[in-house]
Amino acid sequence: IKTLFLLPSPYEIKNGIRFIRGTNNLVSEGLKIIAIDNLNNESIFSSITECSKAIKIDRSKIKQCLLSGETFKNYKFKFFV
């Protein structure tokens, strides 16, 4: 058991967001994604994939917007815990 506790966590925190260690893969468990359009209408999604399918924007672009805060196709994206 001691050896198990000495192993590094499988996750790392970057800018307050949890990633799988050594990757750029987000751990979305418990996080929701809010998509806000140019009329300030908010849609809440349980994953980036769900958001991507609903508003027809590629997952990688949504992820980039989440991390950078930039707007794309009149949508802003935010994390919601």
C-alpha positions in Angstrom: 0.0 0.0 0.0 2.9 2.4 0.7 4.1 2.0 -2.9 0.7 2.8 -4.2 0.6 6.0 -2.2 4.0 7.0 -3.4 2.9 6.9 -7.1 2.2 10.2 -8.7 -1.4 11.2 -9.3 -2.8 10.3 -12.7 -4.0 13.9 -13.0 -2.4 17.3 -13.0 -3.9 20.7 -12.6 -3.1 23.4 -15.3 -4.6 26.8 -14.7 -7.1 25.4 -12.3 -8.3 22.7 -14.8 -7.7 19.0 -14.3 -5.9 17.0 -17.1 -4.7 13.5 -17.4 -1.0 13.7 -16.5 1.3 14.1 -19.4 -1.5 14.9 -21.9 -3.8 17.7 -23.0 -6.8 15.5 -22.3 -9.3 17.2 -19.9 -10.9 15.3 -17.1 -14.5 16.5 -17.4 -16.0 14.4 -14.6 -18.2 16.8 -12.5 -17.7 19.7 -15.0 -20.3 21.1 -17.2 -19.8 23.2 -20.3 -21.8 26.4 -20.8 -22.2 27.7 -24.3 -23.3 31.4 -24.4 -24.4 32.8 -27.8 -24.3 36.4 -28.9 -27.8 37.0 -27.4 -26.6 35.8 -24.0 -28.6 32.6 -24.2 -26.9 29.9 -22.2 -26.9 26.1 -23.0 -25.4 23.7 -20.4 -23.9 20.5 -21.6 -22.4 17.5 -19.6 -19.4 17.1 -21.9 -17.5 18.8 -24.7 -18.7 16.0 -27.1 -22.4 16.7 -26.2 -21.8 20.5 -26.8 -20.0 19.8 -30.0 -22.8 17.7 -31.4 -25.5 20.2 -30.4 -24.0 23.4 -31.8 -22.0 21.7 -34.6 -18.5 23.1 -33.6 -15.5 20.7 -33.5 -14.5 19.5 -30.0 -11.0 20.7 -30.4 -12.2 24.2 -31.1 -14.5 24.2 -28.1 -11.6 23.0 -25.9 -9.3 25.7 -27.3 -12.0 28.3 -26.5 -12.5 27.0 -23.0 -8.8 27.2 -22.3 -8.1 30.5 -24.0 -11.4 32.3 -23.3 -11.8 33.3 -27.0 -15.1 33.4 -28.8 -15.9 31.3 -31.9 -18.9 31.5 -34.2 -20.6 33.9 -31.8 -20.3 31.5 -28.9 -18.4 31.9 -25.6 -17.6 28.7 -23.6 -17.2 28.4 -19.9 -16.7 25.6 -17.3 -19.5 25.2 -14.8 -18.8 23.1 -11.7 
